[in-house]
Amino acid sequence: MNRKISAILLALFVASCGGGEREAPRALDDACAIVDERPKYLRAMRKTEKKWGIPIAVQMATIHQESKFVGNARTPLKFTLGVIPMGRQSSAYGYSQALDGTWDEYKEQTGKRRAKRDDIYDATDFMGWYMDGTTRTLGISRADARNQYLAYHEGRGGYRRGSYRSKSWLVSVADKVATRAIIYDNQLRACGKR
């Protein structure tokens, strides 16, 4: 009997470890609720802000847009003939939706060879690294959520060429990211998390 109970408890423990941060927080429109539900997120974003200078609200708004705070988020599948899966739309994965090549570049440049895209600390550090590089190469303010997002989405070269200008949907998304960053910042200040 003891072995059965131990096995059941072990199975329940292992099952409970798997999905907690692989699902979106309950109140995605409330920054305070997000960090109250997942305090680790705030610790990770504070560490990134201190290291790279990217404001917490800019990080949060970008993660909201990219993955809705789902650690193992992936792009949708592509289908042939409407039913045959043909792989994903891109290699983007994790909280930050970093592409394979950019993630590999991050690991190489930072020496973080064991970094994982589904780890909030690594994902926010990646975003800080990327956005800091955007500031240094393109002169975009670290606090400019709109243009940081455009450069994040299009890549720095695409941003420099203005590829986003022909994508009205993307400009609209970037405007929403900027608005969300302002809202998140105001919320974090109001609840004393800033």
C-alpha positions in Angstrom: 0.0 0.0 0.0 2.8 2.4 0.9 4.4 1.8 -2.5 1.2 2.6 -4.3 0.6 5.8 -2.4 4.3 6.8 -2.9 3.9 6.1 -6.7 0.7 8.2 -6.9 2.2 11.1 -5.0 5.3 11.0 -7.1 3.2 11.0 -10.3 1.1 13.9 -9.0 4.3 15.8 -8.1 5.9 15.3 -11.5 2.7 16.2 -13.3 2.3 19.4 -11.3 5.9 20.5 -12.3 5.2 20.3 -16.0 2.5 22.8 -16.9 2.4 25.8 -14.5 4.3 28.3 -16.6 3.5 26.8 -19.9 0.1 28.4 -19.7 -0.7 32.1 -19.8 -1.3 33.9 -16.6 -5.0 34.5 -15.8 -5.2 38.3 -16.2 -3.0 39.3 -19.2 -4.3 42.9 -19.1 -3.1 43.5 -15.5 0.6 43.7 -15.0 0.3 43.6 -11.2 -1.8 40.4 -11.4 0.7 38.8 -13.8 3.7 39.5 -11.4 1.6 38.5 -8.4 0.7 35.2 -10.0 4.3 34.7 -11.3 6.7 36.5 -9.1 9.6 34.9 -10.9 8.7 37.0 -14.0 9.2 40.2 -12.2 12.6 39.0 -10.8 13.7 38.0 -14.3 12.6 41.3 -15.8 14.2 43.4 -13.0 17.5 41.6 -13.6 17.3 42.3 -17.3 16.4 45.9 -16.8 19.4 46.3 -14.5 21.8 44.5 -16.9 20.6 45.8 -20.2 18.5 48.9 -19.4 15.3 47.7 -21.0 12.3 48.8 -19.0 10.2 46.1 -17.4 7.1 47.4 -19.1 8.7 47.2 -22.6 9.8 43.6 -21.8 6.3 42.7 -20.6 4.5 44.3 -23.6 6.8 42.5 -26.0 6.4 39.1 -24.3 2.6 39.7 -24.2 2.6 40.2 -28.0 5.0 37.4 -28.8 3.8 34.6 -26.6 1.1 35.8 -24.2 3.6 34.7 -21.4 3.4 31.0 -22.6 6.9 29.5 -22.1 6.7 26.9 -24.8 4.8 29.0 -27.4 5.4 28.1 -31.0 4.2 29.5 -34.3 1.3 27.8 -36.0 1.7 24.8 -38.2 1.7 25.2 -42.0 -0.6 22.8 -44.0 -0.6 21.5 -47.5 -4.0 20.8 -49.0 -5.5 22.2 -45.9 -4.8 19.0 -43.8 -1.2 17.8 -44.2 1.1 19.4 -41.6 4.3 20.8 -43.3 6.2 22.2 -40.3 5.9 25.5 -38.5 5.8 29.0 -39.9 9.1 29.7 -38.4 11.6 28.4 -35.8 10.3 31.0 -33.2 9.9 29.4 -29.8 9.4 30.3 -26.1 8.5 33.5 -24.2 10.5 35.7 -26.5 9.7 33.9 -29.8 13.4 33.9 -30.6 14.4 32.3 -33.9 16.9 29.5 -33.9 19.7 31.6 -35.6 19.2 34.6 -33.4 19.1 32.4 -30.3 22.3 30.7 -31.3 23.9 34.1 -31.9 22.8 35.2 -28.4 24.2 32.1 -26.7 27.5 32.5 -28.6 27.9 36.2 -27.8 26.9 35.9 -24.1 28.5 32.6 -23.4 25.2 31.2 -22.1 25.4 27.9 -23.9 22.8 26.3 -21.8 20.2 29.1 -22.1 16.6 27.9 -22.9 13.9 29.9 -24.7 11.3 28.5 -22.3 13.1 29.8 -19.2 11.8 33.3 -18.3 15.3 34.4 -17.1 16.9 33.4 -20.3 14.1 34.8 -22.5 14.1 38.2 -20.8 17.9 38.3 -20.9 17.8 37.5 -24.7 15.3 40.4 -25.2 17.5 42.7 -23.2 20.6 41.7 -25.2 18.7 42.1 -28.5 17.1 45.4 -27.6 20.3 46.8 -26.2 22.0 45.9 -29.5 19.2 47.7 -31.3 19.8 50.8 -29.3 23.5 50.7 -30.0 23.2 50.0 -33.8 20.0 51.9 -34.7 19.8 54.5 -32.0 16.3 53.5 -30.8 15.7 54.4 -27.2 15.5 51.4 -24.8 12.1 52.8 -23.6 10.6 53.1 -27.2 8.4 50.0 -27.1 7.0 50.7 -30.6 10.2 51.0 -32.5 12.0 48.4 -30.4 9.2 46.0 -31.3 9.4 46.8 -35.0 13.2 46.1 -35.0 12.6 43.0 -32.9 10.0 41.6 -35.3 11.7 42.6 -38.6 15.3 42.3 -37.5 17.6 45.3 -37.4 18.4 45.1 -41.1 14.7 45.0 -42.0 14.0 47.9 -39.7 16.8 49.9 -41.2 15.4 49.2 -44.7 11.9 50.2 -43.5 10.4 46.8 -44.3 7.6 47.4 -41.8 6.3 50.4 -43.7 4.6 48.1 -46.2 3.0 46.1 -43.4 0.2 48.2 -42.0 -0.9 45.3 -39.8 2.6 45.2 -38.2 2.6 48.9 -37.6 -0.8 48.5 -35.9 0.6 45.7 -33.7 3.7 47.8 -32.7 1.3 50.7 -31.7 -0.6 48.2 -29.5 2.7 47.1 -27.9 3.6 50.7 -27.2 0.2 51.3 -25.6 0.4 48.1 -23.6 3.9 49.1 -22.3 2.5 52.5 -21.1 -0.5 50.7 -19.4 1.7 48.1 -17.8 4.1 50.7 -16.5 1.3 52.8 -15.0 -0.1 49.6 -13.4 3.2 48.6 -11.9 3.7 52.0 -10.5 0.2 52.0 -9.0 0.7 48.7 -7.2 4.2 49.5 -6.0 6.0 46.9 -8.2 8.0 49.6 -10.0 
